[in-house]
Structures are given as structure tokens and as C-alpha cells.
């Protein structure tokens, strides 16, 4: 859009990020500039999804002929996006963190850990679920326990030839809904050179996520969802603000906008955050561009603008009085191919339960 942009990241790319790293096909239709860079961003496509029940005794499958999205490692995807930003004219400052940020009537001033300063007209807080920008701006101190899910995840290195032999071609995502009663799901995502195994959900204070992960791996091995010699040894753990955006009164203050995980742009029903995070950044760019055009510092329009494009996608995970009806609907997935297809589209693309989704499922 012609503006001067600086990216400040405490990490040095490529850097690790705990994530299952499935990227919605919607990202590649929404951001067409990704297509020429596909090999620098992703590992392989996946085709549809296979749901398992909580005991992994039953399953229902939704197949698609075209890619439903792509699997990758976040170290690869994030580095690719950062390189794209630099190619487009952004300045990248890696390995430094903001030690102090001050906002005045004329702009924002950031003092960095290397002793330098950056002056800007606007600030985008894209610094993850444990956002320092959220605290500094006064928009949020931390997430409450009912506003996040706990995830355990590992990308386990495995031979590409062995992966293809075990899973075949055009592999779907494998998801166990409410595994062992968890308010969430376990997953197996076969990638090109890795098999990603993980579990995530809302857990109580006495829950042991490590034990849940071990049980999921053991059960996956029993039903031959993972190879018998696949060993999980060093999983990562992270908090994911799934559905938390609905508890945020505002995502802007002064010249600051929170986007991505920092604002809670994560689906409450699937935990997916890459696509809504990217869209939130694009919407914020539009709002800032308009503010420049008007000679204004007001970016509060972001609070309404994101709902128009992401409100349905980021619907909250049903619970409370709706919890039992949700469990009953999940059970229908394993009794009807049509319900499996509808559930697949809802899960993969964030579509509402509507006539349109029903027709696409047919």
C-alpha cells in the first residue's frame, strides 16, 4: 500500500513455533500472492478429514478431490511469510525485542533491546497469545483459564517413503473428537517428512495433558493410525486462545491494534489460528491505510470490520447448556455419511450449519 513498515521479532528466522501447522485452503484463495511461493511455505496438501469418536472405535470421512489445505512446519511457513514481507519492502529487525513502547499524540516510539529506537504512526501487536503489546496497551493483562485450550504436539521425523507407504496418497487429516472425554480433540497429520501427533482442549485443574497425549498415541498405534515404531519423545506444550476473542471488549487503543493470537483470533471450535490471524492482519492494514488517507489516528473501525469477515469463522465453542447437544451432534457423524460431510466442511472451512453447506456436502 506504499507505507513504510518495520517488523520487530525477538526470534531469528527460521524459528520454532508450537503448532500443528495445517493451513486452511481459504488462506490461498484469500491471499493469491502465496501461490508462486508455495514450495517455500508448505510441505504437502491434505484432502478432507476423517473423524474418530472419543474411543477411536468409529470413524466418519469427508473426502475432497482438490486440496483442502496444506500441512507444513511453522518454522518454514513463518520464514517464508517474513521473506515475502521483506521482498515487498518491509524492514525486518530480528533477534531484538521491544523493551519499552510509548504512544504520544503524533505516533508510537519503541525502544529496542539493542539500544535503538523505532518511531511509527501505528503499532500492530502480533506477538502471540502471551502478548506483551496487549499488556503495555492496557487492552488485556492475560487470558483467563476458560479462554484458552492447552495443546501438546510433536512433529516426529519419519521417512517420506515410509509415510506414503503407510498412509497412501491424498491423505486426509485424522481427528479424534472428544478423545477420552476431552473438550477438544486429538490429531494425526501426516506431512512429507514428519508425522504430527498432538492433542488439545479445555482441561480442568487436575487434568494431565501428558497422560492424555500418551493415551492418544497408544490408542492411535492400536488402530494403526500411526506406524508401530513411531515414538513421541519431546512434545511441545502451548496455550491457544481458542474462542477468546469474544471476551475482548476492544482490540484497539489509541494507535495500537492487536491481531492474530494476541487478540484471540483463533477458532473456538477447531483451534485454527493461522488463517484468521492472517486475515486480521489484512483487515488491520486496510484500516490503517484508510486512517492515513483521512489524516486520522483513529483505528477503532477495526473492532467492527473484523466481524464482517471472521465473525462466523471464529464462533465460540458450544458449552454449558449446549454441551450435551453438541455431544449428540458429534455422535451423528459416525452414523451418516452426509453428516460426516457437513461436519467436515464446518471443521475445515469454518462454514455455518446452513443450506449452502448442506448443498456443498452433497
VOKE-454949 format. One record per residue: residue in one letter; y, z, x of N, C-alpha, C in turn. Coordinates in steps of 0.2 Angstrom, whole numbers, padded with zeros to 4 digits, always signed. Layout:
% VOKE-454949
aYZXYZXYZX;...
//
This chain:
% VOKE-454949
x-0006+0000+0004+0000+0000+0000+0006+0000+0004;x+0005+0000+0011+0011-0001+0015+0014+0006+0018;x+0011+0011+0016+0014+0018+0018+0010+0020+0025;x+0014+0024+0028+0011+0027+0035+0007+0033+0033;x+0001+0033+0035-0004+0038+0034-0007+0041+0040;x-0008+0048+0040-0012+0051+0046-0018+0055+0043;x-0023+0054+0046-0029+0058+0044-0031+0063+0049;x-0031+0069+0047-0032+0075+0052-0039+0078+0050;x-0043+0078+0055-0050+0081+0054-0052+0085+0059;x-0055+0091+0058-0057+0096+0063-0063+0094+0067;x-0067+0089+0064-0073+0086+0067-0071+0080+0071;x-0076+0078+0075-0076+0072+0078-0081+0067+0076;x-0080+0061+0073-0085+0057+0070-0089+0053+0075;x-0095+0052+0074-0099+0054+0068-0100+0062+0068;x-0099+0065+0063-0101+0072+0062-0105+0074+0056;x-0109+0079+0057-0114+0081+0052-0110+0084+0045;x-0113+0082+0040-0111+0085+0033-0117+0086+0029;x-0118+0092+0027-0124+0093+0022-0124+0089+0016;x-0128+0085+0014-0128+0081+0008-0134+0077+0008;x-0136+0076+0002-0142+0071+0001-0140+0064+0002;x-0134+0062+0001-0131+0056+0003-0134+0050-0001;x-0134+0051-0008-0135+0045-0012-0129+0043-0015;x-0127+0036-0014-0121+0034-0016-0122+0029-0022;x-0118+0031-0027-0118+0028-0034-0117+0020-0033;x-0120+0016-0036-0118+0009-0036-0111+0008-0039;x-0109+0012-0043-0102+0012-0046-0097+0012-0040;x-0098+0015-0034-0094+0015-0029-0092+0008-0026;x-0098+0004-0026-0097-0003-0023-0094-0008-0028;x-0094-0006-0034-0091-0011-0039-0083-0008-0040;x-0082-0002-0039-0075+0001-0039-0071-0001-0033;x-0075-0001-0027-0071-0002-0021-0075-0008-0017;x-0072-0014-0019-0076-0020-0017-0075-0021-0009;x-0070-0018-0006-0069-0018+0001-0075-0015+0005;x-0080-0012+0002-0085-0009+0005-0091-0014+0007;x-0091-0019+0003-0097-0024+0004-0097-0027+0010;x-0092-0030+0014-0093-0033+0020-0095-0027+0026;x-0094-0021+0024-0096-0016+0029-0102-0012+0027;x-0106-0015+0023-0112-0012+0020-0117-0009+0026;x-0118-0013+0031-0123-0011+0036-0120-0005+0040;x-0113-0004+0040-0110+0001+0044-0110+0008+0040;x-0112+0007+0033-0111+0013+0029-0117+0016+0026;x-0122+0011+0025-0128+0014+0021-0135+0012+0025;x-0140+0015+0023-0147+0013+0026-0151+0008+0022;x-0151+0010+0015-0156+0006+0011-0154+0007+0004;x-0156+0002-0001-0154+0003-0008-0160+0007-0011;x-0159+0010-0017-0164+0013-0021-0164+0009-0028;x-0169+0010-0031-0170+0006-0038-0172+0011-0043;x-0167+0013-0047-0169+0018-0053-0171+0025-0051;x-0174+0028-0055-0176+0035-0054-0182+0037-0058;x-0186+0042-0054-0192+0044-0058-0191+0052-0058;x-0191+0054-0065-0190+0061-0066-0197+0065-0067;x-0197+0071-0064-0203+0075-0064-0201+0081-0068;x-0206+0084-0072-0204+0090-0075-0204+0096-0070;x-0203+0102-0073-0202+0108-0069-0208+0110-0065;x-0214+0108-0067-0220+0110-0063-0222+0103-0060;x-0219+0098-0060-0221+0091-0057-0227+0089-0060;x-0229+0091-0066-0236+0088-0068-0235+0082-0072;x-0229+0081-0075-0227+0075-0079-0221+0071-0076;x-0221+0065-0077-0215+0061-0075-0214+0055-0080;x-0207+0053-0079-0205+0048-0083-0200+0043-0079;x-0201+0037-0079-0197+0032-0074-0193+0028-0077;x-0187+0027-0074-0182+0021-0076-0181+0017-0070;x-0184+0010-0071-0184+0006-0066-0178+0001-0067;x-0175-0002-0061-0170-0007-0061-0172-0012-0056;x-0170-0018-0058-0172-0024-0053-0166-0024-0047;x-0160-0023-0049-0155-0023-0044-0154-0016-0041;x-0151-0015-0036-0150-0008-0033-0146-0004-0038;x-0148+0002-0038-0145+0007-0042-0139+0011-0038;x-0140+0010-0032-0135+0013-0027-0139+0013-0020;x-0136+0017-0015-0139+0016-0009-0140+0023-0006;x-0144+0024-0001-0146+0030+0002-0143+0029+0010;x-0141+0035+0013-0138+0034+0019-0138+0041+0022;x-0135+0042+0028-0134+0049+0031-0126+0049+0031;x-0124+0055+0029-0116+0056+0028-0113+0055+0035;x-0116+0056+0041-0113+0055+0047-0112+0048+0048;x-0116+0043+0045-0115+0036+0046-0110+0034+0041;x-0110+0036+0034-0106+0034+0029-0099+0036+0031;x-0098+0043+0032-0091+0045+0033-0088+0042+0039;x-0091+0041+0045-0089+0037+0051-0087+0030+0049;x-0091+0027+0045-0089+0020+0043-0083+0020+0038;x-0082+0025+0034-0076+0025+0030-0069+0027+0034;x-0070+0031+0039-0065+0033+0044-0063+0027+0048;x-0068+0023+0050-0066+0017+0054-0062+0012+0050;x-0064+0011+0043-0061+0007+0039-0054+0009+0038;x-0053+0015+0037-0046+0018+0036-0041+0016+0042;x-0044+0017+0048-0041+0015+0054-0039+0008+0055;x-0044+0004+0053-0043-0004+0053-0037-0006+0048;x-0037-0002+0043-0032-0003+0038-0025-0001+0040;x-0024+0003+0045-0018+0005+0048-0017+0013+0048;x-0021+0017+0046-0021+0024+0046-0021+0026+0054;x-0018+0032+0055-0019+0035+0062-0024+0041+0061;x-0029+0041+0065-0034+0046+0065-0033+0051+0070;x-0033+0058+0068-0032+0063+0073-0039+0067+0072;x-0043+0067+0077-0050+0070+0077-0050+0076+0081;x-0054+0081+0079-0055+0087+0083-0049+0092+0084;x-0045+0091+0079-0039+0096+0078-0039+0098+0071;x-0037+0104+0070-0036+0107+0063-0029+0109+0062;x-0027+0109+0056-0020+0112+0054-0020+0119+0055;x-0016+0122+0059-0016+0129+0059-0010+0132+0055;x-0005+0128+0053+0000+0130+0048+0003+0124+0045;x+0004+0125+0038+0007+0120+0034+0013+0123+0030;x+0019+0120+0030+0024+0122+0027+0027+0116+0023;x+0029+0118+0017+0032+0112+0012+0040+0114+0011;x+0044+0109+0011+0051+0110+0010+0053+0105+0005;x+0060+0105+0003+0062+0100-0002+0061+0093+0001;x+0061+0092+0007+0061+0085+0010+0054+0083+0012;x+0049+0087+0012+0042+0085+0014+0038+0091+0016;x+0032+0089+0020+0027+0093+0022+0027+0093+0030;x+0026+0099+0033+0026+0099+0040+0019+0103+0042;x+0015+0100+0046+0009+0103+0048+0009+0104+0056;x+0008+0110+0057+0007+0112+0064-0001+0112+0066;x-0003+0108+0071-0010+0107+0073-0012+0111+0079;x-0018+0112+0079-0021+0117+0084-0020+0114+0091;x-0018+0108+0092-0017+0106+0099-0009+0106+0101;x-0006+0110+0097+0001+0111+0098+0006+0106+0095;x+0004+0100+0093+0008+0095+0090+0009+0096+0083;x+0014+0093+0080+0016+0093+0073+0016+0087+0070;x+0015+0087+0063+0015+0080+0059+0020+0082+0053;x+0024+0077+0052+0029+0078+0046+0027+0072+0041;x+0027+0074+0035+0025+0069+0030+0028+0070+0023;x+0028+0065+0019+0031+0066+0012+0026+0070+0008;x+0020+0068+0008+0015+0071+0004+0009+0073+0008;x+0005+0078+0005-0001+0081+0008-0007+0080+0003;x-0012+0077+0005-0019+0077+0002-0024+0081+0005;x-0026+0086+0001-0031+0091+0003-0038+0089+0001;x-0041+0086+0007-0048+0083+0006-0052+0086+0011;x-0052+0093+0011-0055+0097+0016-0061+0101+0013;x-0064+0098+0008-0071+0101+0006-0071+0107+0002;x-0077+0109+0000-0077+0114-0005-0074+0121-0003;x-0074+0122+0004-0071+0128+0006-0064+0127+0009;x-0060+0123+0004-0053+0120+0006-0048+0125+0008;x-0046+0124+0014-0040+0129+0017-0034+0126+0014;x-0033+0120+0012-0027+0117+0009-0026+0121+0002;x-0032+0121-0002-0032+0125-0008-0029+0132-0008;x-0031+0135-0003-0028+0142-0002-0021+0142+0000;x-0019+0138+0005-0012+0138+0008-0007+0136+0002;x-0010+0131-0002-0005+0129-0008-0005+0134-0013;x-0009+0138-0014-0009+0143-0019-0013+0140-0025;x-0016+0135-0025-0020+0132-0030-0026+0135-0032;x-0030+0138-0027-0036+0141-0028-0038+0145-0021;x-0040+0151-0023-0042+0155-0017-0050+0154-0015;x-0054+0154-0020-0061+0152-0018-0064+0150-0025;x-0071+0148-0025-0074+0147-0031-0078+0153-0033;x-0078+0154-0040-0082+0159-0042-0090+0157-0042;x-0094+0162-0042-0102+0161-0042-0104+0156-0048;x-0101+0156-0054-0103+0152-0059-0099+0145-0058;x-0096+0143-0053-0093+0137-0052-0096+0133-0047;x-0101+0135-0044-0105+0131-0039-0112+0131-0039;x-0115+0127-0036-0123+0127-0035-0124+0128-0028;x-0130+0131-0026-0132+0132-0020-0137+0126-0018;x-0137+0123-0013-0141+0117-0011-0144+0119-0004;x-0151+0117-0003-0154+0117+0003-0157+0110+0004;x-0156+0107+0010-0158+0100+0011-0159+0098+0018;x-0164+0094+0019-0165+0091+0026-0167+0084+0026;x-0164+0080+0031-0166+0073+0032-0171+0074+0037;x-0178+0072+0036-0183+0073+0041-0185+0066+0043;x-0184+0065+0050-0186+0059+0053-0193+0057+0052;x-0194+0050+0051-0200+0048+0049-0200+0040+0051;x-0206+0038+0053-0207+0031+0054-0205+0026+0049;x-0201+0021+0050-0199+0016+0044-0205+0013+0041;x-0210+0011+0046-0216+0008+0044-0220+0012+0039;x-0221+0019+0041-0224+0023+0038-0221+0025+0031;x-0215+0025+0031-0211+0026+0024-0213+0020+0019;x-0212+0014+0022-0213+0008+0017-0221+0008+0015;x-0225+0010+0020-0232+0010+0018-0234+0015+0013;x-0231+0021+0013-0232+0027+0009-0229+0026+0002;x-0222+0023+0002-0219+0023-0004-0218+0016-0007;x-0220+0011-0003-0219+0004-0005-0212+0001-0005;x-0211-0004-0008-0204-0007-0009-0201-0005-0015;x-0194-0006-0015-0190-0005-0021-0191+0002-0024;x-0190+0007-0019-0192+0014-0021-0186+0017-0025;x-0188+0021-0030-0183+0025-0034-0181+0032-0031;x-0176+0035-0034-0175+0042-0032-0181+0046-0036;x-0183+0052-0033-0188+0056-0036-0184+0063-0037;x-0184+0065-0043-0181+0071-0045-0185+0075-0050;x-0186+0082-0048-0189+0086-0052-0184+0091-0056;x-0183+0089-0062-0178+0093-0066-0181+0100-0068;x-0176+0105-0066-0178+0112-0068-0184+0114-0064;x-0185+0112-0058-0191+0114-0054-0192+0122-0054;x-0198+0124-0056-0199+0131-0057-0194+0135-0061;x-0191+0132-0066-0186+0135-0070-0179+0135-0067;x-0178+0132-0061-0171+0132-0058-0166+0128-0063;x-0160+0131-0063-0155+0127-0067-0152+0122-0062;x-0156+0117-0061-0154+0112-0056-0160+0107-0055;x-0161+0105-0049-0167+0100-0048-0169+0100-0041;x-0175+0098-0039-0177+0096-0033-0177+0089-0032;x-0177+0086-0026-0177+0079-0025-0180+0077-0018;x-0183+0071-0019-0186+0067-0013-0183+0060-0013;x-0179+0059-0007-0175+0052-0007-0178+0049+0000;x-0183+0044-0001-0185+0041+0005-0180+0036+0007;x-0177+0037+0014-0172+0032+0017-0176+0028+0022;x-0172+0024+0026-0175+0019+0030-0179+0023+0036;x-0176+0028+0039-0179+0031+0045-0180+0039+0043;x-0178+0041+0037-0179+0048+0036-0181+0049+0028;x-0184+0055+0027-0186+0057+0020-0182+0063+0019;x-0177+0062+0014-0173+0068+0012-0176+0072+0007;x-0177+0078+0008-0180+0083+0004-0176+0089+0003;x-0174+0091-0004-0170+0096-0005-0170+0099-0012;x-0167+0104-0013-0166+0107-0020-0160+0110-0021;x-0157+0110-0027-0151+0113-0028-0150+0115-0035;x-0146+0120-0036-0145+0123-0043-0141+0129-0043;x-0140+0132-0049-0137+0138-0050-0142+0144-0049;x-0141+0148-0045-0146+0153-0043-0143+0160-0044;x-0147+0165-0047-0145+0171-0048-0144+0175-0041;x-0141+0181-0041-0140+0185-0035-0147+0187-0032;x-0153+0187-0035-0159+0189-0032-0163+0183-0030;x-0161+0177-0031-0165+0171-0030-0165+0170-0023;x-0171+0167-0020-0172+0165-0013-0172+0157-0013;x-0167+0154-0011-0167+0147-0011-0172+0144-0006;x-0173+0148+0000-0178+0146+0005-0185+0146+0002;x-0186+0151-0002-0193+0151-0005-0194+0145-0010;x-0189+0144-0014-0189+0138-0019-0190+0132-0015;x-0187+0131-0009-0187+0125-0006-0194+0124-0003;x-0197+0129+0000-0204+0129+0002-0209+0128-0004;x-0208+0131-0009-0212+0129-0015-0212+0122-0017;x-0206+0119-0017-0205+0112-0019-0208+0108-0014;x-0208+0109-0008-0211+0105-0003-0218+0105-0004;x-0221+0111-0005-0228+0112-0005-0231+0108-0012;x-0227+0109-0017-0229+0105-0023-0228+0098-0022;x-0223+0095-0019-0222+0088-0018-0228+0085-0014;x-0230+0089-0009-0236+0087-0005-0242+0087-0009;x-0243+0092-0014-0249+0092-0018-0250+0086-0022;x-0244+0083-0025-0245+0077-0029-0243+0071-0025;x-0243+0071-0019-0242+0065-0015-0236+0062-0016;x-0231+0066-0017-0224+0063-0017-0221+0063-0010;x-0223+0067-0005-0221+0066+0002-0228+0066+0006;x-0228+0063+0012-0233+0062+0016-0236+0069+0018;x-0243+0069+0019-0246+0076+0020-0244+0079+0027;x-0241+0075+0032-0239+0078+0038-0232+0079+0039;x-0228+0078+0033-0221+0079+0033-0219+0086+0033;x-0215+0088+0038-0214+0095+0039-0206+0097+0039;x-0204+0101+0034-0197+0103+0034-0196+0109+0039;x-0192+0109+0043-0191+0114+0048-0184+0117+0049;x-0179+0113+0048-0172+0115+0049-0167+0113+0044;x-0168+0115+0038-0164+0113+0032-0157+0116+0033;x-0152+0113+0030-0146+0115+0029-0144+0118+0022;x-0139+0122+0022-0138+0126+0016-0130+0125+0014;x-0129+0123+0008-0121+0122+0007-0120+0124-0001;x-0114+0126-0002-0111+0127-0009-0108+0120-0011;x-0110+0118-0017-0107+0112-0020-0104+0114-0027;x-0097+0113-0027-0093+0115-0033-0095+0110-0040;x-0101+0110-0042-0103+0106-0047-0100+0108-0054;x-0096+0104-0057-0093+0105-0063-0087+0110-0063;x-0085+0112-0057-0080+0117-0056-0073+0114-0057;x-0072+0108-0057-0065+0105-0059-0062+0107-0065;x-0067+0108-0070-0065+0110-0077-0062+0117-0077;x-0062+0121-0072-0059+0128-0072-0053+0128-0068;x-0051+0122-0065-0044+0121-0062-0039+0120-0066;x-0034+0124-0067-0028+0123-0071-0024+0117-0069;x-0023+0116-0062-0019+0111-0059-0022+0109-0052;x-0022+0103-0051-0024+0100-0044-0018+0098-0040;x-0012+0100-0042-0006+0098-0038-0001+0104-0038;x+0002+0104-0033+0008+0109-0032+0013+0106-0027;x+0019+0106-0030+0024+0103-0026+0022+0096-0023;x+0021+0095-0017+0020+0088-0014+0012+0088-0012;x+0008+0092-0014+0001+0093-0012-0003+0091-0018;x-0009+0087-0017-0014+0085-0021-0020+0087-0018;x-0025+0090-0022-0032+0092-0020-0036+0086-0023;x-0041+0083-0018-0045+0078-0020-0052+0080-0018;x-0057+0076-0020-0064+0077-0018-0067+0084-0019;x-0071+0087-0015-0074+0093-0016-0069+0099-0016;x-0063+0098-0013-0058+0103-0013-0056+0105-0020;x-0056+0099-0024-0053+0100-0031-0059+0101-0036;x-0065+0101-0033-0071+0101-0038-0073+0095-0041;x-0071+0089-0038-0073+0083-0041-0081+0081-0039;x-0085+0085-0043-0092+0085-0042-0095+0085-0049;x-0100+0081-0051-0103+0081-0057-0107+0087-0059;x-0105+0090-0065-0108+0096-0066-0116+0095-0068;x-0118+0089-0070-0125+0088-0072-0129+0086-0066;x-0126+0082-0061-0131+0080-0056-0129+0082-0049;x-0123+0085-0048-0120+0087-0041-0118+0082-0037;x-0117+0076-0040-0115+0070-0036-0107+0071-0035;x-0105+0070-0029-0098+0071-0027-0095+0065-0023;x-0099+0060-0020-0096+0055-0016-0092+0050-0020;x-0095+0048-0026-0091+0043-0030-0085+0046-0033;x-0086+0052-0036-0079+0054-0039-0074+0057-0034;x-0077+0059-0028-0072+0060-0023-0068+0054-0020;x-0071+0049-0020-0068+0043-0018-0063+0040-0023;x-0065+0041-0029-0061+0039-0035-0055+0043-0035;x-0056+0050-0034-0050+0054-0034-0045+0053-0029;x-0047+0050-0023-0043+0048-0018-0039+0042-0020;x-0042+0037-0023-0039+0031-0025-0033+0033-0030;x-0035+0037-0035-0030+0039-0040-0024+0043-0037;x-0026+0047-0032-0020+0051-0029-0016+0046-0025;x-0018+0041-0022-0014+0036-0019-0010+0032-0023;x-0013+0030-0029-0008+0027-0034-0003+0031-0037;x-0004+0038-0038+0001+0042-0040+0007+0043-0035;x+0005+0044-0028+0009+0044-0023+0014+0038-0022;x+0010+0032-0023+0014+0026-0022+0019+0025-0027;x+0018+0027-0033+0022+0027-0039+0028+0032-0038;x+0027+0038-0035+0032+0043-0033+0037+0040-0028;x+0034+0036-0023+0038+0033-0018+0043+0028-0021;x+0040+0024-0026+0044+0019-0029+0050+0022-0033;x+0048+0028-0036+0054+0031-0040+0058+0035-0036;x+0057+0036-0030+0061+0041-0026+0060+0048-0028;x+0054+0050-0030+0052+0056-0033+0047+0060-0028;x+0047+0066-0029+0042+0070-0026+0037+0073-0031;x+0037+0071-0037+0033+0074-0042+0026+0070-0043;x+0021+0073-0041+0014+0070-0041+0010+0073-0047;x+0013+0077-0051+0009+0081-0056+0005+0076-0061;x+0007+0070-0061+0004+0065-0066-0004+0064-0064;x-0005+0066-0058-0012+0066-0056-0017+0070-0060;x-0014+0076-0063-0018+0080-0067-0021+0077-0074;x-0017+0072-0076-0019+0068-0082-0023+0062-0080;x-0021+0059-0075-0023+0052-0073-0031+0052-0071;x-0033+0058-0068-0040+0058-0066-0045+0058-0072;x-0042+0061-0077-0047+0062-0083-0048+0056-0086;x-0044+0051-0086-0045+0045-0089-0051+0041-0086;x-0052+0041-0080-0057+0038-0076-0063+0042-0075;x-0062+0048-0074-0068+0053-0072-0070+0058-0077;x-0066+0059-0082-0067+0064-0087-0074+0065-0090;x-0077+0059-0092-0084+0059-0094-0089+0060-0088;x-0088+0056-0083-0092+0057-0077-0093+0064-0075;x-0088+0068-0075-0088+0075-0072-0089+0080-0078;x-0092+0078-0083-0093+0083-0088-0097+0089-0086;x-0096+0095-0089-0099+0101-0086-0107+0101-0088;x-0110+0105-0084-0117+0106-0085-0118+0110-0091;x-0122+0108-0097-0123+0112-0103-0126+0119-0101;x-0124+0124-0104-0127+0130-0103-0125+0135-0109;x-0127+0141-0108-0125+0146-0113-0129+0144-0119;x-0126+0144-0125-0129+0142-0131-0132+0135-0131;x-0130+0131-0127-0133+0124-0127-0139+0124-0122;x-0140+0129-0118-0146+0129-0113-0152+0127-0116;x-0154+0130-0122-0161+0128-0124-0161+0121-0127;x-0156+0119-0130-0156+0112-0132-0157+0107-0127;x-0153+0109-0121-0154+0105-0115-0161+0104-0112;x-0164+0110-0112-0171+0110-0110-0176+0106-0115;x-0174+0106-0121-0178+0102-0126-0177+0095-0125;x-0171+0093-0124-0170+0086-0122-0173+0083-0116;x-0173+0087-0111-0177+0086-0105-0184+0084-0106;x-0187+0088-0110-0194+0088-0112-0196+0081-0115;x-0191+0078-0119-0192+0071-0122-0192+0066-0117;x-0190+0067-0111-0190+0062-0105-0197+0060-0104;x-0202+0065-0104-0209+0064-0102-0213+0062-0108;x-0210+0060-0114-0214+0058-0120-0212+0051-0122;x-0206+0049-0119-0204+0042-0122-0201+0038-0116;x-0203+0032-0115-0200+0028-0110-0193+0026-0112;x-0191+0026-0118-0184+0024-0120-0179+0030-0118;x-0182+0036-0119-0178+0042-0117-0177+0043-0110;x-0183+0041-0106-0183+0041-0099-0177+0036-0096;x-0177+0030-0100-0172+0025-0098-0165+0028-0099;x-0164+0031-0105-0157+0034-0107-0155+0039-0102;x-0160+0044-0100-0158+0049-0095-0157+0046-0089;x-0160+0041-0087-0159+0038-0080-0152+0035-0080;x-0150+0032-0085-0143+0029-0085-0138+0035-0085;x-0139+0040-0088-0134+0046-0088-0134+0049-0082;x-0140+0050-0078-0140+0053-0072-0137+0049-0066;x-0139+0042-0066-0137+0038-0061-0129+0036-0061;x-0127+0035-0067-0120+0032-0068-0115+0036-0072;x-0118+0042-0074-0113+0047-0077-0111+0044-0084;x-0115+0040-0087-0114+0037-0094-0114+0042-0099;x-0110+0042-0105-0111+0046-0110-0117+0045-0114;x-0120+0049-0118-0125+0048-0123-0122+0044-0129;x-0122+0037-0129-0119+0033-0133-0123+0027-0135;x-0121+0023-0140-0124+0017-0142-0124+0012-0136;x-0119+0012-0132-0119+0007-0126-0124+0009-0121;x-0125+0015-0120-0130+0017-0115-0137+0016-0118;x-0138+0017-0124-0144+0016-0128-0146+0008-0127;x-0141+0004-0128-0142-0003-0128-0144-0006-0121;x-0140-0003-0116-0142-0005-0109-0149-0002-0107;x-0151+0004-0110-0158+0006-0108-0163+0002-0111;x-0162-0001-0117-0167-0006-0120-0167-0012-0115;
//
